[in-house]
Amino acid sequence: MTIGWALLGVLVVAGLGALGAFAADPRRRAVIAGLSTVAAGAFGVLAGVLALGGRTFSTTIPELLPLSEASVAVDALSGLFCLLIGGVAVVAGIYSIGYFGGGHAGSRSAQGLLPLFVAAMIMIPAAGNVTTFLVLWELMALASLALVLAEHRLRPAVRDAGVWYGAMTHAGLVAILLGLVLFASMAGGESFEVLRAAQLSEGARSVVFVLILIGFGSKAGLVPLHVWLPRAHPEAPSPVSALMSAAMVKLGLYGVLRVGLDLLGGGPRWWWMLVLTVGGVSALYGVLQASVAVDLKRLLGYSTTENLGLIFLGVGAGGMFAAAGNRTLASLLIAAAVLHALNHAGFKTLLFLGAGSVLRATGVRDLDDLGGLVSRMPVTAALFGVGALAAAALPPGNGFVSEWLLVQGLIHGLPGADAVTAVSMPLAVGVVALTAGLGVATFVKAFGVGFLARPRSESAAAAKESPLSMRGAMLLAAVVCTGLAVVPASLGPTLARMLEVLPSVRDGSPLRGGVTLRLAGIQGSMSPLLILAGLLLAALLVVALVRRGLPRRVSLVWGCGGTRLDPRMEYTATSFAEPLTRVFDDVLRPENDLDVTHHAESQYLIESVQYRQRVDDRLEGALYPPVLAAGNKFGVVLSRLQNGSVHRYLALGLAGLIAVLVVVGLTT
Amino acid sequence: MSVVGVVVQVVLLVVLAPYLVGLMRQVRARMEGRAGAGFGQPWRDLRKQFRKEPITPAGSSWVFAAAPAVLVATTLVIATVAPFVATVSPLDGIADLFAVVALLLLGTVALALAGLDTGTAFGGMGASREITVAALAEPTILLAGFALSARVGTTNLAAIVERGQQAPGDVLSPASLLAAVALAVVVIAEAGRLPVDNPSTHLELTMIHEAMVLEYAGRDLALVEFASALRLTVLLGLWSSLFLPWGVATSASPVALLIGVVAFVAKVAVLGAVLAAGEVFMAKLRLFRVPELLAGSFLFGLLAVSSSFFLA
């Protein structure tokens, strides 16, 4: 079995599944689409495992793409991302069978496009030249756009999200296209082999890097190009949200690693300072918005911006050390970033699927209307809890391990550093720490308000546990998360093989050890397995010691001398986040509305008080309206050129042709 | 036998933690002109509460029932691995500063979830405030840890303590002193002492920790009270090991262990008494002034890191 066959399997299975889902009758559609997604994902995992095992694969099919050729080249870096995307696809595929099936029928196009979307994502890391890469990238963008729009008949917000997503993803594509085409034209060829060997001037390389950073950064949801993410992820069907948030955004990371560190072979320090800054700002801004978000899926969307920000912060710091020639720290930080990408894929899949279960059972995404689900949907609640623990970067969750590695890499950069590093590393640690702290607040809110206490609405009170396939998929994701959390050291050789691809970073294996995770080249060790074992042992000890004695009694909550407390007296997500909103008032700028209705008889008597708080995305409000207004104005000016007369259009065409010829004549 | 050191340390902490709370209350009482209930009162309270039945408020879940055990477990793990009495523990390979901090945070989270699970306004309020304080304290801890580890080259606690013993000048360096101030503020915040939180108040305007645990009764309450005493001991112990590392045993010989035990008890008792004495003269800060205090400690942490670089 070679990588080529596995990738062919991805394409064939996805194609057949898509055709089958479009053709089949609605009852079987979910099963066909789900199973083919699982199969495509499994082939992707297989290709990834083979590539990470040390095999490579490359082929070209000249007939497939006009004016160019389809080229596939798989190495360990591609393999890691094939594995990541395939794994998420397997889980999301299993889940989609229950989610789309049985009364909650999704649209035909959504289910038919699911396997195609997965196949495009798995193939992107395998692309071996610029044209293939861009074609697959666009295929992924279009498939995901259609998937985001799947429920547009149900909610008007979906259309809005679709427009934003479509515009942003194509703006990103334009940046990537410009960057890669420029790169290819200067290198004199478009295959990655040629690009890798090309000797470009510093200025040209920098232009290419900044362009691809804009493009891939927008796909990764980094500030300030993140605006599509908190819109599109909540509005897409939940398995699609999971695929987008856990897998698709990681292709932005893949792009920066592939082009920045492999094809361009690393670069001057300011590139990576830029990456570090963008990552740090994204992490902070994302987690701050997530900590005050009330919509569960929007919260998870902002948390994706946060985590991708941390990942890019790691890549940026790693690139800085690579530029300074410190391979020990460069490889450690890049490995930490990639490990965090894997961990984030695991727990964000789990969390979005959990949110989807809640949404399917209650029809509610607003945390202020949830609650009490831990007794009504015990499996979903427990598994969401596992994901939330990981996302909060607390031990024994898997997010903790990669953030620990990230901090270790950052703090060991100080000895022998110059002033720039000495200032940027402590700030980066501060950013990571504040992000971690606010992340804890975010996920305590998500789990505590969403699942615990008593239900705050009738739909939450009537919630029922999800079907077997959805619970099974979430359980699978939770098992993967636990595995990543407990024995991260076993990934050491795999990560080392991936780092081999990056010429300025490669440096043996950055992670060592079995039970205890040890770092190569610097002192540092930590054992997630022993921590988990210690916690379990201590908890068992405590329970065993205190179990004797009187049994537990259930009684009324203390109602402050009143009678029963009703659910309206509970703390909500808004009130939980209120202290944070107040502390970060200057950044968040919440809008408060207070409506007091007085009694008709006397203004001293109050009939009702309504309080509303909205926290809008302030960066979006500051940056986008001017751009949109300028675009509109430009459109109005241009519209004067087209008055409907065919003669005018012919004249414009002629003028354009002449202009092109003149430019070509002058430049060659 | 380094295992002996671990057992001695855990037993010592478990036994002493309530006495530390008793000592602090007694110091406060004497300074305020009261007789006080004596050092042993917290243990007597615990013994009484352990015999009473736990009560679960209607509508809450297993999270409420499990939280006290999780809280005690996280603190016990720290009491096992951190170098309070001896640095030669078989577990010192995992005694990482950041892991210890994360475990403390895990305990906070467990209790905050329990507070939310009760479904009362008090529970939610306490949880929200506690998490806000914990979230804002996190950057200071990591930066102070950064400053301390910069000179040692690792965040392993045993290594930091041993280095402090070998090079006493390092402990008195500007970086270390600034980090000490930063961490002291955080210890006060995490332990829920004045001026961040008042452990003896039940006034809704000021409660943080007490609001979260208001619904606990009997055995559960005993566990929560015991855990907060143990957390206080662990936090003071950590601070003393990092900034007053003298006396911590670096070998497993009985004499060294004995010195380690005596030194630890003395350091923690003095720190506790100083803290209690300070509280007599201090009023609680308004809740929304607490972030300013924590921002100040963050600044100290940043200064500590930069001085460890620029003044090294």
Chai-1 contact restraints between the chains, C-beta under 6 A:
chainA,res_idxA,chainB,res_idxB,connection_type,confidence,min_distance_angstrom,max_distance_angstrom,comment,restraint_id
A,V374,B,S61,contact,1.0,0.0,6.0,A-B,restraint_1
A,S375,B,S61,contact,1.0,0.0,6.0,A-B,restraint_2
A,L394,B,A102,contact,1.0,0.0,6.0,A-B,restraint_3
A,L394,B,L106,contact,1.0,0.0,6.0,A-B,restraint_4
A,P395,B,A102,contact,1.0,0.0,6.0,A-B,restraint_5
A,F400,B,A102,contact,1.0,0.0,6.0,A-B,restraint_6
A,W404,B,F98,contact,1.0,0.0,6.0,A-B,restraint_7
A,I411,B,F146,contact,1.0,0.0,6.0,A-B,restraint_8
A,I411,B,S149,contact,1.0,0.0,6.0,A-B,restraint_9
A,L414,B,A150,contact,1.0,0.0,6.0,A-B,restraint_10
A,L414,B,F309,contact,1.0,0.0,6.0,A-B,restraint_11
A,A422,B,F309,contact,1.0,0.0,6.0,A-B,restraint_12
A,P426,B,V305,contact,1.0,0.0,6.0,A-B,restraint_13
A,V429,B,L142,contact,1.0,0.0,6.0,A-B,restraint_14
A,V429,B,F146,contact,1.0,0.0,6.0,A-B,restraint_15
A,G430,B,P139,contact,1.0,0.0,6.0,A-B,restraint_16
A,G430,B,L143,contact,1.0,0.0,6.0,A-B,restraint_17
A,A433,B,E138,contact,1.0,0.0,6.0,A-B,restraint_18
A,A433,B,P139,contact,1.0,0.0,6.0,A-B,restraint_19
A,A433,B,L142,contact,1.0,0.0,6.0,A-B,restraint_20
A,L434,B,P139,contact,1.0,0.0,6.0,A-B,restraint_21
A,A436,B,E138,contact,1.0,0.0,6.0,A-B,restraint_22
A,G437,B,A135,contact,1.0,0.0,6.0,A-B,restraint_23
A,G437,B,E138,contact,1.0,0.0,6.0,A-B,restraint_24
A,L438,B,A135,contact,1.0,0.0,6.0,A-B,restraint_25
A,V440,B,A135,contact,1.0,0.0,6.0,A-B,restraint_26
A,A441,B,I131,contact,1.0,0.0,6.0,A-B,restraint_27
A,A441,B,A135,contact,1.0,0.0,6.0,A-B,restraint_28
A,V444,B,V109,contact,1.0,0.0,6.0,A-B,restraint_29
A,V444,B,A112,contact,1.0,0.0,6.0,A-B,restraint_30
A,V444,B,I131,contact,1.0,0.0,6.0,A-B,restraint_31
A,G448,B,L113,contact,1.0,0.0,6.0,A-B,restraint_32
A,G448,B,L116,contact,1.0,0.0,6.0,A-B,restraint_33
A,L452,B,V63,contact,1.0,0.0,6.0,A-B,restraint_34
A,L452,B,L116,contact,1.0,0.0,6.0,A-B,restraint_35
A,L452,B,D117,contact,1.0,0.0,6.0,A-B,restraint_36
A,A453,B,L116,contact,1.0,0.0,6.0,A-B,restraint_37
A,A453,B,D117,contact,1.0,0.0,6.0,A-B,restraint_38
A,A453,B,G119,contact,1.0,0.0,6.0,A-B,restraint_39
A,R454,B,G59,contact,1.0,0.0,6.0,A-B,restraint_40
A,R454,B,G119,contact,1.0,0.0,6.0,A-B,restraint_41
A,T516,B,G93,contact,1.0,0.0,6.0,A-B,restraint_42
A,Q523,B,G153,contact,1.0,0.0,6.0,A-B,restraint_43
A,Q523,B,T154,contact,1.0,0.0,6.0,A-B,restraint_44
A,G524,B,T154,contact,1.0,0.0,6.0,A-B,restraint_45
A,S525,B,G93,contact,1.0,0.0,6.0,A-B,restraint_46
A,M526,B,I94,contact,1.0,0.0,6.0,A-B,restraint_47
A,M526,B,D96,contact,1.0,0.0,6.0,A-B,restraint_48
A,M526,B,A99,contact,1.0,0.0,6.0,A-B,restraint_49
A,S527,B,I94,contact,1.0,0.0,6.0,A-B,restraint_50
A,L530,B,I94,contact,1.0,0.0,6.0,A-B,restraint_51
A,G534,B,V77,contact,1.0,0.0,6.0,A-B,restraint_52
A,L535,B,A73,contact,1.0,0.0,6.0,A-B,restraint_53
A,L535,B,V77,contact,1.0,0.0,6.0,A-B,restraint_54
A,A538,B,A73,contact,1.0,0.0,6.0,A-B,restraint_55
A,A538,B,L76,contact,1.0,0.0,6.0,A-B,restraint_56
A,A538,B,V77,contact,1.0,0.0,6.0,A-B,restraint_57
A,A539,B,A69,contact,1.0,0.0,6.0,A-B,restraint_58
A,A539,B,A73,contact,1.0,0.0,6.0,A-B,restraint_59
A,V542,B,A69,contact,1.0,0.0,6.0,A-B,restraint_60
A,V542,B,V72,contact,1.0,0.0,6.0,A-B,restraint_61
A,V543,B,A69,contact,1.0,0.0,6.0,A-B,restraint_62
A,V546,B,R219,contact,1.0,0.0,6.0,A-B,restraint_63
A,L550,B,E53,contact,1.0,0.0,6.0,A-B,restraint_64
A,R552,B,P54,contact,1.0,0.0,6.0,A-B,restraint_65
A,R552,B,T56,contact,1.0,0.0,6.0,A-B,restraint_66
A,R553,B,E53,contact,1.0,0.0,6.0,A-B,restraint_67
A,R553,B,I55,contact,1.0,0.0,6.0,A-B,restraint_68
A,V554,B,T56,contact,1.0,0.0,6.0,A-B,restraint_69
A,V554,B,A58,contact,1.0,0.0,6.0,A-B,restraint_70
A,S555,B,I55,contact,1.0,0.0,6.0,A-B,restraint_71
A,L556,B,A58,contact,1.0,0.0,6.0,A-B,restraint_72
A,V557,B,P57,contact,1.0,0.0,6.0,A-B,restraint_73
A,V557,B,T120,contact,1.0,0.0,6.0,A-B,restraint_74
A,M569,B,A121,contact,1.0,0.0,6.0,A-B,restraint_75
A,E570,B,G119,contact,1.0,0.0,6.0,A-B,restraint_76
A,Y571,B,G124,contact,1.0,0.0,6.0,A-B,restraint_77
A,F576,B,S128,contact,1.0,0.0,6.0,A-B,restraint_78
A,P579,B,S128,contact,1.0,0.0,6.0,A-B,restraint_79
A,P579,B,T132,contact,1.0,0.0,6.0,A-B,restraint_80
A,L580,B,T132,contact,1.0,0.0,6.0,A-B,restraint_81
A,V583,B,P291,contact,1.0,0.0,6.0,A-B,restraint_82
